[in-house]
């Protein structure tokens, strides 16, 4: 089990790969780990996800931007390396 990077986090437990019909559902939750010692809380959330894993697109977009900037800087440094003039040392 990894430590959460932020104080507020969600840990996905299961995936439902079919549409749910409107109505009432009953779930059973067991308290296997006490959260009172660090003043934590537990809850149950049903949400949708995307290809990046969650409902917040910031992390996915930031990965794409950082990857594109890294690729661009790599290409620029590569072009600079290939086009520089050779220096002669005495």
C-alpha positions in Angstrom: 0.0 0.0 0.0 1.5 3.3 -1.0 1.3 6.6 0.9 -1.2 9.1 -0.7 0.5 12.2 -2.1 -2.2 14.5 -1.0 -4.3 14.7 2.2 -7.5 14.1 0.3 -7.6 11.1 -2.0 -9.8 8.4 -3.4 -8.8 4.8 -3.7 -10.8 3.0 -6.4 -12.0 -0.4 -5.3 -14.0 -1.8 -8.2 -15.1 -1.1 -11.7 -18.6 -1.5 -13.0 -18.5 -2.1 -16.8 -22.2 -1.8 -17.4 -24.9 0.8 -17.0 -26.7 1.0 -13.7 -30.5 1.2 -13.7 -32.0 4.0 -11.6 -33.1 2.8 -8.2 -31.9 2.0 -4.7 -28.9 -0.1 -4.0 -27.6 -1.6 -0.8 -23.9 -2.0 0.0 -22.1 -3.6 3.0 -19.1 -1.7 4.3 -16.7 -3.3 6.8 -14.4 -1.1 8.9 -11.1 -3.0 8.6 -8.9 0.0 9.3 -9.7 2.6 12.0 -9.3 6.2 10.8 -9.9 7.9 14.2 -6.2 7.8 15.2 -5.3 10.3 12.4 -8.7 12.1 12.3 -9.6 10.6 8.9 -13.0 9.8 7.4 -14.3 7.2 5.0 -17.0 7.4 2.4 -18.5 5.7 -0.6 -18.6 7.4 -4.0 -19.9 6.2 -7.4 -18.3 8.2 -10.2 -17.3 8.0 -13.8 -13.7 7.7 -15.0 -11.8 8.5 -18.2 -8.6 7.2 -19.8 -6.5 9.1 -17.3 -8.2 7.3 -14.4 -10.3 10.0 -12.8 -12.7 12.8 -13.3 -10.0 15.5 -13.1 -8.3 16.1 -16.5 -5.5 18.3 -15.1 -3.1 15.5 -14.5 -3.6 14.0 -18.0 -3.2 17.4 -19.7 -0.1 18.2 -17.6 1.5 14.8 -18.7 0.8 15.7 -22.4 2.2 19.2 -22.0 5.3 18.1 -20.2 5.9 15.3 -22.7 5.5 17.7 -25.7 7.9 20.2 -24.1 10.4 17.5 -23.4 10.2 16.3 -27.0 10.5 19.8 -28.4 13.5 20.6 -26.2 15.2 17.3 -27.2 14.7 18.1 -30.9 16.0 21.6 -30.5 19.1 20.4 -28.6 19.6 17.7 -31.2 19.4 20.1 -34.0 21.9 22.4 -32.3 24.3 19.6 -31.7 24.1 18.5 -35.4 24.5 22.0 -36.8 27.3 23.4 -34.7 30.7 23.9 -36.2 33.6 21.7 -35.1 36.2 23.6 -33.1 39.9 22.9 -33.5 42.0 22.7 -30.4 45.7 23.7 -30.6 
